[in-house]
């Protein structure tokens, strides 16, 4: 189905919820679509099937209805919605008391219907309540289960920021309709507080994205939002009382035990108005990515057609030929049926896209149920019907014309080290995998020594099989259009790097997060040292985080078993000035007998900056920074950040000692001491 994308409402590693428009009818829909990686996982498709069954069993005006469902293709199409409440609040700020009360009443109406039928929504939050084009709200994006016999699904489907304690820990009791009311209370609190919502919990901008911190808060019986209403301007006392009565940890002590009781109380208060939410338009600043962010596709796709009914034949067509649909057995797409003509329809790849042409047979050619009357472009997930025979369309992209078998999706970074992309890797087995793909700059091909080290680093790093090491998949060289292009494909980690977090926070990061990242990377260094491999360039940019907030060590391009030159010689002066501060003195001085202590030094330097928010050595040029980094002692962390417990001072003094023999000698020793520190 070829919808024009208007804007995205919700996006994560499993699915994207976006607003689309039919270019012909101008009709708009809300579309929930699994990502390519998730579509290959049967459990995700099964989850969509369960959501469809759930929604069709609980139809209600306050519940978003499904218009079309194809879980096999990871696709659900709903009635149109212009945004989520989260998007609305992020743009317009906290809602007024009357609008909060109105939205709560609309949600309660939907919950009353659900609970009366024995169902629980399971994940009410600011991203699962949608605003329709008329400014009213509907419940959507359900976890959905029967509270008498069912139980919430795995954590990946939940939003722990709003999680009821009884769902986290059964000592609070079993999940029930009152669990939805607990989540509704925090949803209301976010509408009232807006972007200050996490601050009510004492969470920083970085911590608010960490699910573990929210889980700990909700599961802690003693954790309460004391006097929260005094921190939120203009909230009505009666509305604050309602919210406080919903967010009680013990289910039996919550003020409202049913949605009906809550709805009746809200109506008696009379806070709600007849106003609806105003139209939402995406920010004008949310422009499309620059033209060079995703390379122009120069390789047309391969067309796959799969028959929807037995015998379920499959066909594969290269882009350099035309496909004739005919009842003739020798045709490109033979359909043995008298209702199919000898020249029934034609499929052809033109301008890098496949198109279908009807050749005017009486039984017709249909694209997604509509008769084809002129050339129509077909895309992945479309349904083609010739007479009574339907085929599902899939497209195999072999690349963008840069690296064969890699489809570049988005450029993440551009710098002197080349371009880093998110890419889809089309493996020979037919499977696809999302990867991080680095394309090195053109001059890399002229650096013979660097190329030799690069080629040696790939198999060496591949020997390290560890949960805290970024996995390398492929690397090497390809020739295209007279150019030699060097590339490296590795595991894609969606939550960015430690460097990103330091830059975003512009100050110290939470101690517990930094310590856990340090423990993770120390394990990675231990695993690499056991393979006789030194990383030699540990810095915040190569400490990356996966979807579960686990830190992993990447960028082993400079690693190798022996040492030949100084770091400056290796990088040919291409290392940013600031990165010298993470190099051990013996590395900067070109020592020939490095030990794992040089890597633990680099890790300690990263942690130092993360907990203090500052680099210890400033300078106007490389020579000045190199001199200070090689000869000066590091300051004590507590001098730069008084909030740091004093036991971090001796730990950092040992980890950052100038002499290698005075430091922690292994990642295991480093982790053992780090784990004992207070946070």
TITI-467094 format. One line per 10 residues: their letters; for each residue x, z negated, y of C-alpha. Coordinates in steps of 0.001 Angstrom, whole numbers. Each point is the difference from the previous one (the first is absolute). Layout:
a	X Z Y; ...
//
This chain:
xxxxxxxxxx	0 0 0; 1699 1244 3137; -796 -2621 2654; 1762 -141 3332; 1652 -3401 445; -1220 -1837 3102; 1834 -3297 -439; 1021 -2540 -2637; -1821 -3333 -247; 1908 -1799 -2788
xxxxxxxxxx	3172 1011 -1842; 2174 -1664 -2636; 2100 983 -3001; -3081 469 -2211; -2576 1755 2181; -829 1388 3411; -3404 -306 1677; -450 2662 2651; -2647 1718 2080; -466 3694 -714
xxxxxxxxxx	-2086 2811 1408; -1338 3085 -1754; 1294 2835 2247; -3071 2142 -715; -2902 -2444 265; 1799 -2474 2330; -1382 -2765 -2191; 2218 -3063 -220; 736 -2256 -2947; 2095 -3022 -934
xxxxxxxxxx	2423 876 -2803; 1816 -2383 -2323; 2845 1770 -1771; 2622 -1265 -2428; 3601 788 861; 1821 2485 -2210; 1897 -2788 -1761; -3136 -2059 -572; -1930 3031 -1259; 2422 226 -2905
xxxxxxxxxx	-901 -3563 -1034; -3160 -157 -2177; -672 -3600 1065; -524 1100 3610; -2421 2726 -1029; -1836 -2536 -2160; -261 -2297 2992; -1653 2758 2044; -2456 641 -2818; -920 -3682 22
xxxxxxxxxx	-464 104 3778; -2371 2956 -303; -2039 -1758 -2703; -112 -3131 2126; -1127 1768 3176; -2707 2009 -1741; -1385 -3220 -1471; -220 -1804 3358; -1322 2585 2491; -910 -1617 3320
xxxxxxxxxx	-59 1114 3677; 2878 -2396 746; 2152 1313 -2839; 1952 3235 396; -1539 2593 -2365; 1958 2468 -2159; -879 3638 670; 2355 1568 -2544; 2369 -1440 -2594; 2799 1527 -2058
xxxxxxxxxx	2083 -2939 -1300; 1985 2371 -2224; 1396 1540 3175; 191 -3359 1751; -2693 882 2533; -3088 -1766 1389; -2041 1363 2919; -2263 -2319 2017; -2292 239 3004; 1919 276 3241
xxxxxxxxxx	1604 -3035 1646; 1948 164 3234; 2388 -2929 -599; 522 -3398 -1590; -615 -3239 1870; 3773 -571 -45; 620 3292 1799; -2751 -792 2495; 1381 -3479 771; 3578 1294 202
xxxxxxxxxx	-1106 2518 2614; -2658 -1884 1973; 1094 -3602 -519; -2053 -2967 -1286; -3754 483 -230; -2424 -1919 2188; -2026 -2836 -1533; -3177 2061 -238; 1792 2907 -1706; 1719 -2318 -2502
xxxxxxxxxx	-3380 -1540 -844; -1568 3457 -364; 2751 1274 -2326; -254 -3188 -2081; -3761 463 -369; 445 3624 -1077; 2551 -1085 -2619; -2264 -2818 -1176; -2834 2470 -575; 2215 1986 -2353
xxxxxxxxxx	1284 -3131 -1739; -3532 -1325 -553; -838 3164 -1918; 3238 -136 -1998; -263 -3658 -922; -3662 326 -997; 1082 2553 -2617; 2817 -2181 -1346; 2833 1873 1745; 2826 -1151 2264
xxxxxxxxxx	1695 2264 2571; 3403 -1503 -780; 2064 1142 2982; -1824 -407 3307; 2450 393 2862; 501 1883 3229; 1038 3164 -1882; -2990 89 -2370; -2739 -252 2636; -569 3462 1477
xxxxxxxxxx	-1636 1045 3271; -2368 2961 -354; -445 2650 2734; -2989 -1942 1354; 2081 -3134 611; -1424 -2042 -2898; 2031 -1394 -2879; -26 541 -3757; 1835 -1670 -2849; 2374 2251 -1903
xxxxxxxxxx	3206 206 -2060; -1226 -2445 -2632; 1874 -1968 -2587; -3421 -707 -1503; -778 -2015 -3124; -2782 -2086 -1549; 549 -3631 858; -1728 -1319 -3146; 2263 1856 -2430; 2685 1827 1985
xxxxxxxxxx	3170 -994 1789; 2018 1633 2809; 2372 2775 -958; 3773 -99 294; 1544 -1121 3279; 903 3553 1049; -3686 685 682; -486 -3087 2134; 712 -905 3599; 1712 -3393 -265
xxxxxxxxxx	-167 -546 3737; -3661 -1049 -462; 106 -1278 -3596; -2322 -2808 -1120; 1908 -2919 -1614; -2079 166 -3192; 1183 3568 -574; 3639 -1054 355; -190 -3208 -2057; -2809 -923 -2425
xxxxxxxxxx	422 -3710 738; -2237 699 3011; -2727 1336 -2329; -1259 3426 -1040; -485 2886 2426; -3617 301 1136; -2065 1353 2914; 1333 -2833 2152; 3457 1595 -415; -1277 2961 2029
xxxxxxxxxx	-1160 -2410 2712; 3492 -1549 216; 1496 3468 575; -2792 747 2482; 1047 -3066 1986; 3572 1249 412; -1309 3479 793; -2106 -1559 2787; 3023 -1958 1217; 2000 3227 282
xxxxxxxxxx	-2791 1638 2023; 72 -3016 2340; 3805 -353 282; 1041 3665 -194; 3726 571 -395; 626 -3747 486; -1613 -670 -3394; 3341 -531 -1895; 1272 -2329 2718; -2804 -2441 -803
xxxxxxxxxx	1748 -465 -3359; 3433 -395 1607; 1182 3344 -1402; 2384 2296 1835; -456 3761 358; 2168 561 -3072; -1522 -2775 -2121; -3546 1225 512; 798 3036 -2173; 1234 -2115 -2893
xxxxxxxxxx	-2701 -653 -2562; 1753 -3023 -1494; -264 -1990 3236; -3756 576 171; -442 -926 -3665; 1895 -3247 494; -2166 -902 2989; -3328 709 -1706; 991 -1830 -3202; 1233 -3106 1854
xxxxxxxxxx	-2793 -2587 144; 1661 -1768 2947; 454 3149 2128; -2678 168 2697; -544 1772 3296; -132 -3068 2181; -1747 414 3335; 235 3786 -247; -2881 557 2439; 2017 -1497 2871
xxxxxxxxxx	2574 2775 -498; -2586 2783 278; -1477 514 3456; -3749 413 550; -1150 -661 -3572; -3453 -1585 -79; -79 -3501 -1494; -2887 871 -2317; 1831 3094 -1297; 3205 -1997 -496
xxxxxxxxxx	-1992 -2549 -2034; -1288 2787 -2262; 3518 1327 -630; 1422 -3486 -636; -2758 -612 -2525; 938 3153 -1934; 3776 -432 -277; -35 -3295 -1919; 2390 55 -2993; -2291 -1736 -2534
xxxxxxxxxx	-2945 2304 -859; -2549 -2816 -432; 804 -1374 3467; -560 3257 1882; -2860 -338 2406; -1789 3118 -1209; -446 538 -3720; -1999 3249 192; -8 3061 2230; -3675 -611 710
xxxxxxxxxx	713 -3496 1362; 2716 1419 2237; -2242 2822 1223; -2882 -2358 806; 2333 -2281 1943; 1468 2865 2022; -3470 1251 895; -1042 -3491 1124; 3023 -204 2281; -1151 3182 1732
xxxxxxxxxx	3559 1002 940; -304 3577 -1218; -1086 2791 2304; -1437 3468 -523; 3160 1632 1278; 1980 2194 -2375; 3737 605 -71; 1090 2777 2403; 1499 3280 -1267; 3503 -199 -1381
xxxxxxxxxx	2595 2690 703; 3565 -101 -1358; 2625 -690 2604; 1206 3085 1814; 3532 -1170 -704; -543 458 -3739; 1325 3551 108; 858 2160 -2926; 3527 -281 -1315; 2578 2219 1718
xxxxxxxxxx	326 3465 -1437; 3365 -851 -1517; -1269 -3229 -1616; -1250 1971 -3010; 1846 3249 -709; -2030 3180 141; -985 962 -3526; 1748 3179 -1086; -819 -93 -3714; -3593 825 -1028
xxxxxxxxxx	-1668 -2161 -2660; -717 820 -3629; -3736 116 -783; -1416 -1989 -2942; -3597 508 -1156; -1598 -2277 -2607; -3391 776 -1497; -2439 -2875 550; -1846 421 -3321; 1206 641 -3569
xxxxxxxxxx	2133 1735 -1064; 1625 -1315 3250; 2589 2761 225; 2850 -302 2513; 1670 2837 1901; 3138 116 2126; 704 2726 2563; 3123 652 2035; -486 871 3652; 1402 3537 -230
xxxxxxxxxx	-2999 1516 -1816; -3752 340 320; -2507 -1561 -2401; -2960 2135 -1055; -3049 -1833 -1340; -1655 2262 -2560; -1813 67 -3345; 2691 2428 -1189; 2253 -1765 -2510; 3227 1330 1550
xxxxxxxxxx	-853 -1314 3493; 2040 -2688 1740; -2912 -2440 -317; -2196 1224 -2858; -3513 -1493 -311; -1916 1327 -2990; -3497 -65 1437; -2386 2915 709; -832 -1642 3372; 3599 559 1091
xxxxxxxxxx	850 3420 1382; 2967 2186 -897; 1199 -624 3560; -1684 -3289 819; 2380 -1763 2417; 3613 10 1143; 2484 -2798 737; 3102 758 2054; 2737 -1965 1750; 311 1093 3620
xxxxxxxxxx	1918 -1672 2824; 1095 -2773 -2382; -3603 -914 -909; -2269 1098 -2840; -3295 1724 893; -3027 1027 -2046; -1939 3251 560; -3415 768 -1430; -305 3607 -1295; -3771 92 463
xxxxxxxxxx	-1242 -589 -3535; -3658 -1191 -57; 799 -3342 -1718; 2356 -839 2882; 3147 -2022 655; -317 -3580 1285; 2508 -2367 1631; -1083 -3650 -162; -3584 1071 -550; -140 2501 2875
xxxxxxxxxx	-150 3717 -493; 3189 1799 1001; -804 2727 2517; 3449 711 1371; 3597 -1048 -714; 45 -3777 -547; 3117 -2180 -251; 159 -2225 -3072; 1794 -3345 -130; 749 -2657 -2593
xxxxxxxxxx	-3208 -1604 -1312; -2307 2946 768; -2514 1239 -2551; -340 3757 -580; -3056 1326 -1843; -356 3545 -1317; -3514 439 -1336; -525 -3086 -2194; 3698 -724 -539; 1727 -2623 2174
xxxxxxxxxx	3730 -566 486; 1891 -2818 1690; 2758 1056 2409; 3438 -1599 63; 3056 1175 1938; 3595 -557 -1041; 2367 -127 2953; 3558 664 -1095; 1460 -999 3344; 105 869 3651
xxxxxxxxxx	2702 2562 -385; 2775 -2543 576; 520 -1821 -3328; -1570 1501 -3147; -2607 -2215 -1685; -226 -2357 2978; -3011 226 2303; 974 -1623 3311; -2920 -2036 1339; 1310 -1788 3098
xxxxxxxxxx	3285 -564 1776; 805 -3703 320; 3320 105 1822; 2334 2427 1731; 3589 -946 762; 3627 920 -358; -221 -669 -3728; -2664 2669 -423; -3772 -82 -439; -1954 -2406 -2211
xxxxxxxxxx	-3382 1133 -1336; -2822 -1257 -2144; -304 2697 -2653; -2010 817 -3097; 2246 779 -2957; -1526 2522 -2416; 1726 -752 -3292; 322 2574 -2757; -2310 -2090 -2178; -2785 702 2499
xxxxxxxxxx	-1 -3579 1322; 411 -715 3702; 1751 -2938 1642; 277 -1030 3631; 3668 -380 966; 2275 -479 2990; 1983 3197 525; 3083 103 2224; 1231 3398 1168; 3563 -254 1281
xxxxxxxxxx	1089 1741 3230; 1376 3539 -172; 3594 -1077 640; -46 -2153 -3146; 780 3117 -2045; 3388 259 1727; 1109 -3542 -915; 1564 470 -3412; 1169 -3597 -413; -3413 -1328 964
xxxxxxxxxx	-1698 2362 -2460; 2240 -1167 -2838; -835 -3631 721; -3697 819 320; -96 1757 -3386; 1881 -2874 -1606; -2303 -2615 1569; -3207 1456 -1489; 754 -600 -3699; 1732 -3293 808
xxxxxxxxxx	-2991 -1342 1917; -2274 1340 -2723; 1660 -2402 -2438; -1462 -2949 1910; -3420 -621 -1500; -1394 -2977 1862; -3272 -936 1688; 1796 -660 3297; 1929 3286 140; -1586 3152 1395
xxxxxxxxxx	-147 2504 -2834; 1703 3345 511; -1640 3057 -1553; 1827 3172 934; 2700 1134 2345; 2102 3052 554; -23 3353 1678; -2246 3046 239; 428 3357 1713; -2868 1449 1977
xxxxxxxxxx	-10 2863 2503; 3789 157 42; 334 -3724 707; 1468 -2764 -2133; -2159 -3131 133; 981 -3388 -1418; -2725 -2501 -855; -654 -3336 -1688; -3359 -1127 -1470; -610 -3684 -643
xxxxxxxxxx	-2778 -2527 -438; -2467 -99 2904; -647 -3479 1412; -2985 -148 2371; 707 -3191 1971; 3070 1125 1900; 3371 -1658 466; 1342 -3296 1292; 1273 1973 2995; -3595 1075 779
xxxxxxxxxx	-1191 -3604 -83; 2788 -1283 2212; -676 2764 2530; -3753 -587 -77; 171 -3785 378; 2791 12 2619; 819 -3556 -1017; 559 -2215 -3048; -1886 825 -3187; -1685 -2718 -2105
xxxxxxxxxx	2554 -2013 -1939; -1885 103 -3298; -295 3788 146; 3699 383 820; 1056 -2373 -2759; -2118 1822 -2594; 1421 3352 1085; 3500 -1468 -273; -701 -1262 -3524; -1291 3438 -1017
xxxxxxxxxx	3019 1869 1387; 2448 -2544 -1452; -1407 856 -3432; 535 3687 747; 3628 -648 980; 555 -1980 -3184; -1396 2868 -2087; 2186 2585 1778; 3134 -2149 -324; -625 -347 -3747
xxxxxxxxxx	188 3809 -129; 3298 -117 1948; -1688 1553 3031; 315 -1217 3586; -2578 1029 2560; 2421 -398 2968; -2609 750 2664; -2636 -2745 -202; -1893 64 3296; -3638 -560 1091
xxxxxxxxxx	-847 3692 -326; 655 53 -3737; -2009 -3160 -783; -3438 1422 -743; -3359 -1516 -982; -2473 1252 -2578; -3774 -431 24; 303 -3509 -1453; 2470 -1110 2709; 2873 -34 -2479
xxxxxxxxxx	3318 910 1620; 2129 2727 -1559; 3490 1237 787; 395 3700 640; 2509 2522 1401; 2721 -136 -2649; 1444 3279 1261; 3219 -1757 1082; 396 -1986 -3231; 2737 768 -2505
xxxxxxxxxx	2283 -1747 -2446; 3268 392 1888; 930 -241 3694; 1960 2764 1658; -378 -233 3768; -1425 -2204 2714; -3676 77 790; 722 1985 3147; 1748 2693 -2030; -2855 155 -2481
xxxxxxxxxx	-2699 490 2582; 2105 2160 2316; -1101 -2109 2934; -3692 561 -656; -942 -3648 -450; -1948 -1451 2928; 2011 -2476 2072; -2260 -2909 -885; 491 482 -3735; 3645 -1033 179
xxxxxxxxxx	-1245 -3544 428; -1217 -93 -3608; 3363 1044 -1468; 2369 -2610 -1397; 3362 -224 1839; 1908 1291 -3029; -2190 3126 -88; 589 706 3685; 3739 -539 -464; 164 2475 -2886
xxxxxxxxxx	956 -2458 -2740; 506 1683 -3361; -1272 -2718 -2304; -3584 -794 960; -2127 -2483 -1932; -3734 -778 -141; 666 -2502 2791; -49 2914 2474; -3618 713 -979; -1122 -3630 198
xxxxxxxxxx	1563 -26 3496; -2125 2997 991; -3148 -1657 -1354; 768 -3233 1894; 488 2005 3209; -3439 1578 -463; -1626 -3398 -583; 1799 -1435 3043; -1536 2611 2283; -3421 -386 -1638
xxxxxxxxxx	-215 -3782 552; 1548 -52 3463; -1308 3282 1372; 3460 792 1376; 3236 1720 -928; 2968 -2301 612; 2502 2573 1300; -688 2212 2986; 2280 2673 1357; 177 3153 2076
xxxxxxxxxx	1709 2139 -2627; 944 194 -3661; 3490 -1451 501; -1295 -3117 1747; -2662 -652 -2645; 2459 662 -2828; 2480 -2448 1497; -2563 -2772 367; -1531 603 -3453; 3437 -85 -1630
xxxxxxxxxx	1426 -3032 1781; -2704 -2212 1565; -1904 -2810 -1700; -3766 288 -226; -2009 -2537 2031; -2201 -2530 -1767; -3569 1327 -453; -1579 -3147 1470; 1870 639 3276; -1964 3230 430
xxxxxxxxxx	-3291 -1249 -1492; -521 -3799 141; -2951 298 -2419; 2388 800 -2876; 677 -3020 -2279; 3572 -1186 287; 799 572 -3687; 54 3740 764; 3141 -533 2124; 2473 -859 -2807
xxxxxxxxxx	-1594 2625 -2245; 590 2742 2590; 3487 -1308 790; 994 438 -3635; -1810 3315 -497; 1591 1497 3149; 3498 -1402 -405; 2725 2453 1054; 2040 -486 -3190; -1719 1468 -3114
xxxxxxxxxx	1149 -2909 -2209; -1821 -2486 2261; -3393 1705 -472; -2587 106 -2766; 1626 2161 -2648; -3125 1330 -1722; -3614 734 764; -993 -2678 -2502; 2030 -2658 1819; -1397 1159 3352
xxxxxxxxx	-3613 -223 -1291; 505 -3449 -1540; 1048 -1445 3362; -2580 1945 2016; -2849 -1268 -2163; 840 -3611 913; -348 548 3754; -2949 -1407 1919; -2542 2331 1627
//
